[in-house]
């Protein structure tokens, strides 16, 4: 259950306002991170109790929204993301 608690805590934090300036992250790496979290959330959805499923569904909707946002960034590269995601899944055994 610790994975469920971690996932819920990660995506249910209060939203912080962006102060402007240059983004400090690469949309490609964040997209890979969110994709891996989405895979894990969908797997956890099959093993948790009924009430927790609703909370995980909310998290899944948030993750999908973030993935779409990163896909619309100028520096997003589907080729790089595909390679990074494949390598990350191999390393994690997914």
Secondary structure, DSSP 4 states (H G I P E B T S, - for coil): -HHHHHHHHHHSSPPPPP--SS-SS-HHHHHHHHHHHHHHHHHHHTTS-HHHHHHHHHHHHHHHHHHHHHHTSTT--HHHHHHHHHHHHHHHT-
